[in-house]
Amino acid sequence: MTTKIEEMKWKLHRTKEKKLLLWGLKTRHAALYPKALIQKLRTIYDGGIPASILLLSNGMSNGHCYDRAFLMAKAFLDEDYDVKLIYAGIDSIRLNPKYLDQKDDPLYADHCFVQVTTKEKETFIIDTSTGIMYDKHLYWLIERPKVRKINDKKVIQEMERIDSFYHPEDIERDKYAMPLILPNIERTYGRPLETYSKMGIEYLQREIALFKKKINYDAICQEIEEDMKRLGF
């Protein structure tokens, strides 16, 4: 059970977060993922699904920060940028009443996000749990990260090498699971936290439509249906 002080701290954080994010979006210190990044994410896969779908879906990203931050970092490995995976405790978890009963665990507030520094020395943060790109200073004002570990570009490249060795992608095989997976994502369209499927944005809908066309989704569904009938289901 949370105390009044803990509840007050959480409310203050939420108010600060909303005001700073609104200011950031108005001043371009925060933004949705740009077109060029989304195009790059279409070429990166996890479990047969393009990162452009996984990372535009709040339901597929929020709560999976370690995996999704790593997936996002892959998009910058072949660029002339400095990219890091940062592991840190943040206020959005540290002060959240849902997690306070776990605070005896030193890692209960742990989070992972991506830090990218361009050739022009501009540094921004990508938090895959919110689906937002932030100016680094703005993100630090909102979340007050307490950093415990940083993986640099070389470490991330090694992580990618190991991951591709032990979990090689087989898009041709995995596409047959899409009639089970994609409808679950489509059912989230327009929910309050689903920023990328809201009316007027609908980036997630576009990415799913493009992917369905690429894998000939309707033919896969028909093939599976015919197999089910043949087996007597």
ROVO-157967 format. One record per atom (N, C-alpha, C): residue in three letters; x, y, z. Coordinates in pm, whole numbers, padded with zeros to 5 digits, always signed. Each point is the difference from the previous one (the first is absolute). Layout:
<marbas>
alaXYZ
...
</marbas>
This chain:
<marbas>
met+00085-00120+00000
met-00085+00120+00000
met+00088+00124+00000
thr-00029+00093-00088
thr+00081+00121-00012
thr-00039+00103+00106
thr+00098+00078+00041
thr-00026+00109+00094
thr-00046+00124-00077
lys-00049+00098+00072
lys-00046+00124-00064
lys+00117+00072-00066
ile+00116-00007+00063
ile+00119+00065-00058
ile+00038-00069-00131
glu-00005-00134-00002
glu+00032-00073-00123
glu-00100+00032-00111
glu-00128+00010+00037
glu-00102+00035-00099
glu+00024+00142-00053
met+00039+00091+00090
met+00026+00138-00041
met+00119+00008-00095
lys+00106-00075+00031
lys+00118-00001-00087
lys-00036-00051-00139
trp-00085-00103-00007
trp-00039-00055-00128
trp-00083+00100-00081
lys-00093+00067+00066
lys-00083+00099-00069
lys+00084+00117-00050
leu+00097+00042+00080
leu+00089+00108-00043
leu+00083-00040-00121
his+00047-00125+00003
his+00078-00049-00115
his-00085-00002-00125
arg-00122-00051+00010
arg-00087-00010-00116
arg-00033+00138-00057
thr-00023+00096+00090
thr-00028+00137-00046
thr+00121+00060-00070
lys+00117-00019+00061
lys+00124+00050-00061
lys+00024-00065-00134
glu-00018-00130-00007
glu+00024-00075-00123
glu-00089+00052-00113
lys-00128+00019+00027
lys-00094+00045-00103
lys+00034+00141-00048
lys+00034+00088+00092
lys+00030+00138-00038
lys+00130+00009-00078
leu+00102-00073+00044
leu+00127+00004-00070
leu-00009-00066-00138
leu-00076-00109-00009
leu-00017-00066-00129
leu-00075+00090-00097
leu-00106+00065+00047
leu-00075+00092-00085
leu+00090+00113-00049
trp+00081+00054+00092
trp+00095+00105-00039
trp+00100-00055-00102
gly+00048-00121+00023
gly+00097-00060-00090
gly-00055-00021-00139
leu-00125-00046-00010
leu-00061-00022-00130
leu-00022+00132-00074
lys-00034+00105+00075
lys-00022+00131-00063
lys+00130+00062-00048
thr+00108-00023+00073
thr+00129+00063-00032
thr+00093-00092-00077
arg-00048-00119-00036
arg+00078-00100-00073
arg+00118-00056+00081
his-00014+00004+00131
his+00095-00069+00086
his-00047-00143+00028
ala-00117-00033-00053
ala-00054-00136+00005
ala-00080-00022-00127
ala-00003-00124-00047
ala-00068-00026-00128
ala-00034-00148-00013
leu-00096-00027-00089
leu-00027-00138-00039
leu+00113-00048-00089
tyr+00005-00130-00025
tyr+00106-00056-00084
tyr-00011+00058-00141
pro+00110+00048-00057
pro-00004+00057-00135
pro-00015-00107-00106
lys-00040+00043-00120
lys-00025-00091-00112
lys+00122-00085-00033
ala+00119+00064-00003
ala+00122-00073-00037
ala+00030-00112+00099
leu-00025+00023+00128
leu+00024-00104+00101
leu-00098-00115-00017
ile-00126+00032-00023
ile-00101-00106-00017
ile+00033-00085-00123
gln+00046+00064-00107
gln+00040-00075-00119
gln+00114-00096+00032
lys+00095+00045+00081
lys+00112-00087+00039
lys-00050-00116+00086
leu-00095+00026+00087
leu-00052-00104+00088
leu-00072-00111-00077
arg-00045+00030-00123
arg-00065-00102-00081
arg+00096-00111-00040
thr+00128+00026+00005
thr+00101-00097-00043
thr+00055-00083+00115
ile-00045+00030+00122
ile+00048-00069+00121
ile-00114-00086+00053
tyr+00030-00126+00028
tyr-00106-00094+00041
tyr+00027-00061+00137
asp-00108-00034+00067
asp+00008-00076+00125
asp-00117-00097+00002
gly+00032-00129-00003
gly-00107-00100-00004
gly-00082+00005-00127
gly+00063+00045-00108
gly-00070+00008-00128
gly-00084+00124-00020
ile+00000+00090+00098
ile-00080+00123-00007
ile+00093+00120-00016
pro-00028+00091-00092
pro+00085+00118-00015
pro-00002+00087+00126
ala+00115+00058+00029
ala+00008+00092+00114
ala-00091+00121-00019
ser-00032+00032-00125
ser-00090+00113-00026
ser-00140-00026+00052
ile-00036-00126+00021
ile-00128-00033+00063
ile+00017-00011+00152
leu+00099-00076+00043
leu+00020-00021+00143
leu+00022+00131+00076
leu+00080+00091-00058
leu+00037+00122+00071
leu-00102+00112-00017
leu-00098-00019-00087
leu-00109+00098-00010
leu-00122-00046+00079
ser+00009-00118+00058
ser-00109-00055+00080
ser+00034+00012+00148
asn-00074+00080+00072
asn+00025+00014+00144
asn-00019-00135+00070
gly-00100-00075-00042
gly-00026-00129+00063
gly+00111-00100-00020
met+00077+00014-00110
met+00110-00091-00027
met+00133+00052+00052
ser+00002+00124+00048
ser+00126+00061+00045
ser+00005+00033+00148
asn-00105+00062+00051
asn-00001+00041+00140
asn+00006-00123+00090
gly+00100-00002+00089
gly+00019-00116+00087
gly+00105-00096-00053
his+00055+00031-00116
his+00105-00085-00061
his+00119+00087-00038
cys+00040+00089+00090
cys+00098+00103-00037
cys+00136-00056-00038
tyr+00046-00105+00066
tyr+00133-00053-00033
tyr+00004-00051-00144
asp-00098-00081-00038
asp-00004-00055-00135
asp-00026+00108-00104
arg-00094+00089+00028
arg-00040+00099-00100
arg+00106+00110-00016
ala+00067+00037+00107
ala+00107+00098-00014
ala+00113-00058-00084
phe+00032-00126+00021
phe+00102-00067-00081
phe-00041-00003-00146
leu-00129-00029-00026
leu-00051-00004-00136
leu+00012+00138-00066
met-00033+00105+00074
met+00012+00136-00052
met+00146+00035-00027
ala+00089-00038+00090
ala+00142+00034-00016
ala+00057-00058-00129
lys-00052-00115-00043
lys+00049-00062-00123
lys-00014+00093-00120
ala-00098+00088+00003
ala-00025+00089-00113
ala+00112+00101-00020
phe+00086+00016+00100
phe+00106+00102-00008
phe+00140-00060-00011
leu+00010-00132-00004
leu+00131-00062+00002
leu+00080+00023-00128
asp-00069+00015-00114
asp+00073+00023-00124
asp+00005+00148-00037
glu-00039+00085+00093
glu+00008+00146-00020
glu+00126+00053+00068
asp+00043+00117-00044
asp+00118+00063+00060
asp-00042+00078+00124
tyr-00070-00070+00090
tyr-00048+00060+00125
tyr+00060-00077+00117
asp+00002+00067+00114
asp+00036-00069+00123
asp-00131-00046+00065
val-00015-00128+00021
val-00123-00053+00057
val+00033-00079+00126
lys-00083+00018+00101
lys+00020-00069+00128
lys-00134-00054+00050
leu+00008-00111+00073
leu-00113-00049+00078
leu+00026+00039+00145
ile-00091+00076+00057
ile+00017+00048+00137
ile-00100-00069+00092
tyr+00051-00058+00107
tyr-00082-00066+00100
tyr-00002+00088+00124
ala-00120+00040+00042
ala-00009+00097+00110
ala-00136-00009+00068
gly-00002+00035+00125
gly-00127+00015+00071
gly-00062+00133-00040
ile-00131+00002-00023
ile-00067+00124-00042
ile-00122+00027+00088
asp-00039+00127+00005
asp-00111+00039+00088
asp-00134-00061-00042
ser-00020-00024-00129
ser-00128-00056-00044
ser-00023-00140+00055
ile+00106-00068+00040
ile-00013-00129+00067
ile+00024+00016+00149
arg+00105+00076+00035
arg+00041+00015+00139
arg-00112+00056+00088
leu-00080+00093-00054
leu-00104+00065+00080
leu-00139-00059-00022
asn-00011-00093-00095
asn-00131-00056-00035
asn-00051-00090+00112
pro-00119+00030+00054
pro-00055-00082+00110
pro-00012-00148-00034
lys-00012-00035-00129
lys-00013-00140-00039
lys+00124-00081+00034
tyr+00114+00068+00011
tyr+00127-00072+00018
tyr+00065+00023+00136
leu-00062+00081+00083
leu+00063+00034+00127
leu+00014-00119+00094
asp-00085-00101-00017
asp+00012-00117+00086
asp+00121-00086-00037
gln+00068+00038-00111
gln+00120-00073-00042
gln+00128+00078+00031
lys-00012+00110+00073
lys+00115+00090+00015
lys+00115-00058+00082
asp-00021-00114+00066
asp+00112-00067+00067
asp+00098-00060-00100
asp-00048-00021-00123
asp+00086-00047-00108
asp+00075+00122-00057
pro+00131+00003+00003
pro+00074+00117-00047
pro-00022+00032-00147
leu-00051-00098-00076
leu-00022+00023-00144
leu-00148+00017-00033
tyr-00085+00026+00100
tyr-00143+00005-00028
tyr-00036+00114-00096
ala+00078+00109+00000
ala-00030+00113-00087
ala+00085+00001-00125
asp+00067-00112-00028
asp+00094-00004-00112
asp-00071+00010-00134
his+00062+00073-00090
his-00056+00024-00133
his+00115+00002-00100
cys-00031-00020-00127
cys+00102+00006-00104
cys-00049+00090-00112
phe+00086+00092-00044
phe-00035+00088-00111
phe+00123+00023-00086
val-00022+00057-00118
val+00106+00019-00099
val+00045+00145+00001
gln+00131+00019-00001
gln+00056+00135-00015
gln+00079+00006-00130
val-00030+00100-00083
val+00066+00016-00129
val+00062+00139-00009
thr+00125+00006-00041
thr+00067+00128-00022
thr+00038+00009-00147
thr-00045+00106-00067
thr+00024+00016-00143
thr+00140+00055-00025
lys+00036+00007-00129
lys+00130+00057-00038
lys+00010+00147+00042
glu-00116+00066+00011
glu-00002+00141+00042
glu+00001+00014+00151
lys+00018-00113+00071
lys+00008-00004+00147
lys-00133+00033+00067
glu-00110-00023-00071
glu-00131+00013+00062
glu-00037-00136+00060
thr-00044+00001+00124
thr-00031-00126+00069
thr-00148-00008+00033
phe-00059-00112-00036
phe-00141-00020+00032
phe-00021-00139+00058
ile-00111-00014+00067
ile-00039-00125+00066
ile-00123-00057-00070
ile+00001-00130-00023
ile-00119-00068-00050
ile-00046-00097+00108
asp-00119+00024+00051
asp-00059-00089+00100
asp-00108-00081-00069
thr+00026-00127-00023
thr-00093-00084-00075
thr-00128-00029+00078
ser+00001+00024+00131
ser-00122-00022+00080
ser-00100+00113-00017
thr+00047+00118-00039
thr-00091+00112-00026
thr-00016+00026-00149
gly+00096-00049-00081
gly-00006+00024-00143
gly+00036+00142-00038
ile+00083+00065+00083
ile+00036+00140-00021
ile+00151+00015-00008
met+00044+00094-00086
met+00141+00042-00004
met+00010+00132+00076
tyr+00096+00008+00093
tyr+00014+00117+00086
tyr+00140+00062-00016
asp+00008+00130+00009
asp+00130+00062+00026
asp+00049-00055+00133
lys+00129-00030+00008
lys+00052-00065+00121
lys-00029+00081+00126
his+00018+00130-00006
his-00021+00084+00120
his-00146-00006+00045
leu-00092-00003-00098
leu-00142-00009+00035
leu-00030-00133+00067
tyr+00054-00109-00055
tyr-00025-00132+00059
tyr+00053-00007+00143
trp+00116+00058+00022
trp+00058+00000+00135
trp-00085+00082+00096
leu-00060+00108-00048
leu-00089+00081+00085
leu-00125-00079+00039
ile-00053-00077-00095
ile-00122-00076+00025
ile+00025-00120+00090
glu+00102-00078-00032
glu+00017-00132+00062
glu+00108-00008+00108
arg+00091+00095+00006
arg+00110+00000+00098
arg+00067-00139+00008
pro+00052-00050-00113
pro+00057-00135-00001
pro+00120-00014+00094
lys+00004-00112+00069
lys+00116-00037+00080
lys+00067-00117-00072
val+00104+00033-00076
val+00062-00096-00092
val+00080-00106+00077
arg-00022-00127-00037
arg+00077-00109+00062
arg+00092-00069-00100
lys-00033+00008-00130
lys+00083-00067-00100
lys-00022+00064-00136
ile+00108+00006-00081
ile-00010+00049-00137
ile+00068-00100-00093
asn-00071-00042-00103
asn+00059-00083-00105
asn+00028+00088-00121
asp+00126+00008-00042
asp+00033+00085-00113
asp-00023-00073-00132
lys+00033+00065-00110
lys-00030-00054-00133
lys+00067-00135-00023
lys+00124-00015+00044
lys+00070-00127-00019
lys-00069-00113+00074
val-00045+00027+00121
val-00070-00102+00078
val-00132-00036-00067
ile-00070+00102-00051
ile-00129-00026-00067
ile+00021-00083-00125
gln+00105+00029-00074
gln+00032-00079-00120
gln+00028-00146+00036
glu+00068-00022+00111
glu+00026-00136+00045
glu-00130-00067+00046
met-00086+00075+00066
met-00131-00052+00039
met-00079-00043-00123
glu+00007+00081-00105
glu-00072-00033-00124
glu+00057-00128-00062
arg+00133-00012-00001
arg+00063-00119-00057
arg-00043-00126+00074
ile+00001+00005+00131
ile-00040-00116+00082
ile-00148-00031-00020
asp-00082+00104-00004
asp-00144-00019-00017
asp-00032-00064-00134
ser+00068+00046-00107
ser-00027-00055-00133
ser+00051-00144-00012
phe+00101-00036+00080
phe+00052-00137-00002
phe-00097-00096+00069
tyr-00047+00040+00119
tyr-00087-00090+00077
tyr-00147+00011-00039
his-00041+00115-00055
his-00140+00018-00040
his-00008+00054-00143
pro+00045-00079-00097
pro-00004+00048-00139
pro-00144+00022-00047
glu-00020+00106-00077
glu-00133+00029-00051
glu-00032-00093-00118
asp-00121-00050-00002
asp-00050-00081-00111
asp-00137+00057-00037
ile+00002+00105-00080
ile-00123+00072-00032
ile-00099-00089-00074
glu+00053-00084-00090
glu-00088-00088-00079
glu-00075-00097+00091
arg+00067-00052+00101
arg-00065-00092+00094
arg-00095+00075+00092
asp+00048+00112+00055
asp-00077+00071+00102
asp-00124+00071-00053
lys-00005+00021-00131
lys-00116+00073-00055
lys-00130-00076+00023
tyr+00009-00132+00021
tyr-00122-00079+00022
tyr-00059+00020+00139
ala+00075+00068+00087
ala-00055+00034+00132
ala-00072+00134-00002
met+00013+00075-00109
met-00057+00135-00004
met-00152+00006+00012
pro-00075-00099-00053
pro-00146+00006+00020
pro-00041-00010+00146
leu+00089-00048+00086
leu-00028-00002+00143
leu+00047+00129+00069
ile+00113+00054-00047
ile+00063+00114+00068
ile-00058+00134-00042
leu-00010+00022-00131
leu-00040+00132-00048
leu-00141+00042+00045
pro-00100-00090+00000
pro-00132+00043+00048
pro+00002+00050+00144
asn+00087-00058+00084
asn+00010+00047+00139
asn+00053+00143+00006
ile+00093+00033-00088
ile+00051+00137-00005
ile-00107+00094-00057
glu-00070-00046-00102
glu-00104+00083-00063
glu-00112+00034+00097
arg-00027-00088+00096
arg-00105+00027+00097
arg+00034+00116+00094
thr+00126+00040+00002
thr+00040+00111+00089
thr-00016+00137-00066
tyr-00033+00003-00128
tyr-00010+00128-00071
tyr-00085+00100+00078
gly+00055+00121+00017
gly-00077+00109+00059
gly-00010+00001+00151
arg+00059-00099+00068
arg-00003+00003+00146
arg+00080+00120+00050
pro-00029+00049+00122
pro+00061+00124+00049
pro+00152+00005-00010
leu+00070-00109+00030
leu+00146+00002-00003
leu+00058-00032-00137
glu-00086-00034-00095
glu+00048-00039-00133
glu+00015+00124-00089
thr+00104+00075+00024
thr+00024+00126-00070
thr+00004-00017-00151
tyr+00063-00106-00047
tyr+00024-00015-00144
tyr-00116-00063-00077
ser-00112-00022+00066
ser-00117-00049-00073
ser-00121+00091+00021
lys+00025+00119+00054
lys-00109+00094+00022
lys-00047+00061-00133
met-00126+00043-00003
met-00054+00066-00118
met+00086+00119-00036
gly+00039+00009-00125
gly+00084+00111-00044
gly+00147-00035-00002
ile+00038-00107+00070
ile+00139-00047-00005
ile+00004-00134-00073
glu-00053-00102+00061
glu-00020-00131-00062
glu+00125-00057-00069
tyr+00117+00025+00060
tyr+00124-00056-00053
tyr+00002-00152+00016
leu-00052-00048+00112
leu+00000-00144+00025
leu-00085-00073-00103
gln-00117+00055-00030
gln-00086-00060-00102
gln+00073-00009-00135
arg+00073+00107-00033
arg+00073+00001-00127
arg+00108-00109-00003
glu+00075-00014+00110
glu+00108-00098+00004
glu-00054-00142-00008
ile-00112-00026+00065
ile-00059-00134-00007
ile-00052-00028-00141
ala-00060+00100-00063
ala-00049-00018-00137
ala+00116-00029-00096
leu+00110+00071+00014
leu+00118-00023-00085
leu+00058-00140+00021
phe+00005-00043+00126
phe+00055-00131+00031
phe-00091-00111-00053
lys-00131+00018+00014
lys-00093-00099-00052
lys+00017-00018-00151
lys+00019+00111-00069
lys+00019-00006-00144
lys+00131-00073-00033
lys+00103+00028+00079
lys+00131-00060-00026
lys-00003-00151+00014
ile-00072-00051+00099
ile+00000-00145+00024
ile-00119-00070-00065
asn-00083+00077-00073
asn-00120-00056-00063
asn-00090-00062+00107
tyr-00038+00084+00095
tyr-00071-00043+00121
tyr-00130-00075-00031
asp-00080+00050-00095
asp-00128-00064-00031
asp+00020-00143-00049
ala+00104-00020-00080
ala+00028-00135-00051
ala+00043-00093+00115
ile+00074+00053+00096
ile+00041-00080+00115
ile-00123-00042+00081
cys-00091+00095+00024
cys-00123-00031+00074
cys-00082-00106-00072
gln-00009+00012-00132
gln-00075-00097-00079
gln+00066-00138+00006
glu+00131-00002-00009
glu+00075-00126+00006
glu-00023-00070+00133
ile+00006+00078+00109
ile-00021-00057+00134
ile-00142-00051+00014
glu-00096+00077-00052
glu-00141-00041+00008
glu-00023-00131-00076
glu+00060-00014-00116
glu-00015-00123-00078
glu+00064-00119+00072
asp+00114+00024+00063
asp+00065-00107+00076
asp-00085-00044+00118
met-00063+00096+00066
met-00087-00032+00115
met-00120-00084-00044
lys-00059+00035-00116
lys-00115-00077-00052
lys+00043-00141-00036
arg+00120-00010-00058
arg+00052-00130-00042
arg+00021-00092+00120
leu+00035+00061+00114
leu+00023-00075+00123
leu-00127-00023+00081
gly-00111+00058-00048
gly-00128-00023+00065
gly-00034+00097+00110
phe+00065+00115+00003
phe-00030+00098+00104
phe-00102+00100-00052
</marbas>
